Amino acid sequence: MNEILVMSTTDTIELAQKIASALVQANEAACVNIIPGMRSIYRWEGKVCDESEFLLLIKSTSEKFDAVNSRIHQLHTYQVPEVIAVPITAGDSGYLAWLRSNS
């Protein structure tokens, strides 16, 4: 298994908690951290937006990425939610074993 860190953002804490809980309960992620107080400046439909958001750091495996992506799209309110996965190239062996066994 290849461990990954998936990042996504939401506009409310309630949605962040809903997505995080659904992912962990379905064993699609071992852990989701919700980081409040993030500010996103981006271009959408031709205009620059400046919004407060919550960052989700989702720890999972590459084998579960499609399920994680699908679940985020199923629950998210954004037309195009951010879903970006990066490989975890190194980490504590005990933690990575726990991650694999819980996602």
Phi and psi restraints in degrees (value plus and minus 20) as a CYANA .aco file:
   2 ASN   PHI    -131.4   -91.4
   2 ASN   PSI      99.3   139.3
   3 GLU   PHI     -95.6   -55.6
   3 GLU   PSI     123.2   163.2
   4 ILE   PHI    -155.7  -115.7
   4 ILE   PSI     138.5   178.5
   5 LEU   PHI    -135.6   -95.6
   5 LEU   PSI      98.4   138.4
   6 VAL   PHI    -124.2   -84.2
   6 VAL   PSI     114.5   154.5
   7 MET   PHI    -133.6   -93.6
   7 MET   PSI     119.6   159.6
   8 SER   PHI    -168.9  -128.9
   8 SER   PSI     143.5   183.5
   9 THR   PHI    -150.9  -110.9
   9 THR   PSI     134.4   174.4
  10 THR   PHI    -155.7  -115.7
  10 THR   PSI     145.8   185.8
  11 ASP   PHI    -117.2   -77.2
  11 ASP   PSI     -29.3    10.7
  12 THR   PHI    -155.8  -115.8
  12 THR   PSI     132.5   172.5
  13 ILE   PHI     -87.1   -47.1
  13 ILE   PSI     -54.4   -14.4
  14 GLU   PHI     -81.9   -41.9
  14 GLU   PSI     -63.0   -23.0
  15 LEU   PHI     -88.5   -48.5
  15 LEU   PSI     -59.9   -19.9
  16 ALA   PHI     -79.5   -39.5
  16 ALA   PSI     -65.4   -25.4
  17 GLN   PHI     -86.3   -46.3
  17 GLN   PSI     -58.1   -18.1
  18 LYS   PHI     -83.7   -43.7
  18 LYS   PSI     -66.3   -26.3
  19 ILE   PHI     -85.9   -45.9
  19 ILE   PSI     -66.3   -26.3
  20 ALA   PHI     -79.3   -39.3
  20 ALA   PSI     -68.6   -28.6
  21 SER   PHI     -81.7   -41.7
  21 SER   PSI     -63.4   -23.4
  22 ALA   PHI     -83.0   -43.0
  22 ALA   PSI     -61.8   -21.8
  23 LEU   PHI     -85.0   -45.0
  23 LEU   PSI     -63.8   -23.8
  24 VAL   PHI     -91.7   -51.7
  24 VAL   PSI     -62.8   -22.8
  25 GLN   PHI     -82.8   -42.8
  25 GLN   PSI     -52.8   -12.8
  26 ALA   PHI    -106.5   -66.5
  26 ALA   PSI     -15.0    25.0
  27 ASN   PHI      36.9    76.9
  27 ASN   PSI      12.1    52.1
  28 GLU   PHI    -113.3   -73.3
  28 GLU   PSI     -36.8     3.2
  29 ALA   PHI    -163.7  -123.7
  29 ALA   PSI     125.6   165.6
  30 ALA   PHI    -101.5   -61.5
  30 ALA   PSI     -52.1   -12.1
  31 CYS   PHI    -179.3  -139.3
  31 CYS   PSI     124.4   164.4
  32 VAL   PHI    -152.4  -112.4
  32 VAL   PSI     102.9   142.9
  33 ASN   PHI    -115.6   -75.6
  33 ASN   PSI     118.5   158.5
  34 ILE   PHI    -133.2   -93.2
  34 ILE   PSI      99.9   139.9
  35 ILE   PHI    -129.9   -89.9
  35 ILE   PSI      94.1   134.1
  36 PRO   PHI    -103.9   -63.9
  36 PRO   PSI     150.7   190.7
  37 GLY   PHI      58.1    98.1
  37 GLY   PSI      -2.2    37.8
  38 MET   PHI    -104.9   -64.9
  38 MET   PSI     125.2   165.2
  39 ARG   PHI    -138.6   -98.6
  39 ARG   PSI     108.0   148.0
  40 SER   PHI    -136.3   -96.3
  40 SER   PSI     109.5   149.5
  41 ILE   PHI    -137.8   -97.8
  41 ILE   PSI     100.5   140.5
  42 TYR   PHI    -171.7  -131.7
  42 TYR   PSI     145.4   185.4
  43 ARG   PHI    -120.9   -80.9
  43 ARG   PSI     110.2   150.2
  44 TRP   PHI    -161.6  -121.6
  44 TRP   PSI     104.0   144.0
  45 GLU   PHI      31.5    71.5
  45 GLU   PSI      24.5    64.5
  46 GLY   PHI      63.6   103.6
  46 GLY   PSI     -19.7    20.3
  47 LYS   PHI    -147.6  -107.6
  47 LYS   PSI     134.1   174.1
  48 VAL   PHI    -106.5   -66.5
  48 VAL   PSI     107.4   147.4
  49 CYS   PHI    -130.3   -90.3
  49 CYS   PSI     130.0   170.0
  50 ASP   PHI    -155.5  -115.5
  50 ASP   PSI      84.0   124.0
  51 GLU   PHI    -150.3  -110.3
  51 GLU   PSI     131.8   171.8
  52 SER   PHI    -104.4   -64.4
  52 SER   PSI     115.0   155.0
  53 GLU   PHI    -160.8  -120.8
  53 GLU   PSI     150.4   190.4
  54 PHE   PHI    -135.0   -95.0
  54 PHE   PSI     112.5   152.5
  55 LEU   PHI    -116.6   -76.6
  55 LEU   PSI     109.7   149.7
  56 LEU   PHI    -123.6   -83.6
  56 LEU   PSI     105.8   145.8
  57 LEU   PHI    -127.7   -87.7
  57 LEU   PSI      88.2   128.2
  58 ILE   PHI    -127.3   -87.3
  58 ILE   PSI      98.8   138.8
  59 LYS   PHI    -117.5   -77.5
  59 LYS   PSI     102.9   142.9
  60 SER   PHI    -172.7  -132.7
  60 SER   PSI    -180.5  -140.5
  61 THR   PHI    -145.4  -105.4
  61 THR   PSI     137.8   177.8
  62 SER   PHI     -81.1   -41.1
  62 SER   PSI     -50.0   -10.0
  63 GLU   PHI     -85.5   -45.5
  63 GLU   PSI     -45.0    -5.0
  64 LYS   PHI    -118.1   -78.1
  64 LYS   PSI     -19.3    20.7
  65 PHE   PHI     -77.2   -37.2
  65 PHE   PSI     -66.0   -26.0
  66 ASP   PHI     -80.0   -40.0
  66 ASP   PSI     -59.6   -19.6
  67 ALA   PHI     -87.0   -47.0
  67 ALA   PSI     -62.0   -22.0
  68 VAL   PHI     -81.7   -41.7
  68 VAL   PSI     -68.2   -28.2
  69 ASN   PHI     -79.6   -39.6
  69 ASN   PSI     -65.7   -25.7
  70 SER   PHI     -82.2   -42.2
  70 SER   PSI     -64.7   -24.7
  71 ARG   PHI     -83.6   -43.6
  71 ARG   PSI     -62.2   -22.2
  72 ILE   PHI     -80.8   -40.8
  72 ILE   PSI     -66.6   -26.6
  73 HIS   PHI     -83.8   -43.8
  73 HIS   PSI     -55.6   -15.6
  74 GLN   PHI     -85.1   -45.1
  74 GLN   PSI     -58.3   -18.3
  75 LEU   PHI    -118.4   -78.4
  75 LEU   PSI     -39.9     0.1
  76 HIS   PHI     -95.9   -55.9
  76 HIS   PSI     131.7   171.7
  77 THR   PHI    -115.6   -75.6
  77 THR   PSI     -34.8     5.2
  78 TYR   PHI     -94.0   -54.0
  78 TYR   PSI     125.6   165.6
  79 GLN   PHI     -84.3   -44.3
  79 GLN   PSI     -60.4   -20.4
  80 VAL   PHI    -151.2  -111.2
  80 VAL   PSI      65.5   105.5
  81 PRO   PHI     -91.0   -51.0
  81 PRO   PSI     128.3   168.3
  82 GLU   PHI     -91.2   -51.2
  82 GLU   PSI     106.4   146.4
  83 VAL   PHI    -162.3  -122.3
  83 VAL   PSI      81.9   121.9
  84 ILE   PHI    -146.3  -106.3
  84 ILE   PSI     108.5   148.5
  85 ALA   PHI    -133.2   -93.2
  85 ALA   PSI     117.1   157.1
  86 VAL   PHI    -146.3  -106.3
  86 VAL   PSI     123.6   163.6
  87 PRO   PHI     -92.3   -52.3
  87 PRO   PSI     125.6   165.6
  88 ILE   PHI    -112.2   -72.2
  88 ILE   PSI      89.9   129.9
  89 THR   PHI    -109.1   -69.1
  89 THR   PSI     -37.3     2.7
  90 ALA   PHI    -178.6  -138.6
  90 ALA   PSI     134.5   174.5
  91 GLY   PHI     158.9   198.9
  91 GLY   PSI     152.0   192.0
  92 ASP   PHI     -81.2   -41.2
  92 ASP   PSI     109.4   149.4
  93 SER   PHI     -81.3   -41.3
  93 SER   PSI     -58.1   -18.1
  94 GLY   PHI     -85.0   -45.0
  94 GLY   PSI     -63.7   -23.7
  95 TYR   PHI     -84.8   -44.8
  95 TYR   PSI     -63.7   -23.7
  96 LEU   PHI     -85.9   -45.9
  96 LEU   PSI     -55.3   -15.3
  97 ALA   PHI     -85.0   -45.0
  97 ALA   PSI     -62.4   -22.4
  98 TRP   PHI     -81.5   -41.5
  98 TRP   PSI     -63.7   -23.7
  99 LEU   PHI     -78.0   -38.0
  99 LEU   PSI     -68.9   -28.9
 100 ARG   PHI     -82.0   -42.0
 100 ARG   PSI     -59.3   -19.3
 101 SER   PHI     -98.0   -58.0
 101 SER   PSI     -31.0     9.0
 102 ASN   PHI    -136.4   -96.4
 102 ASN   PSI      -6.1    33.9
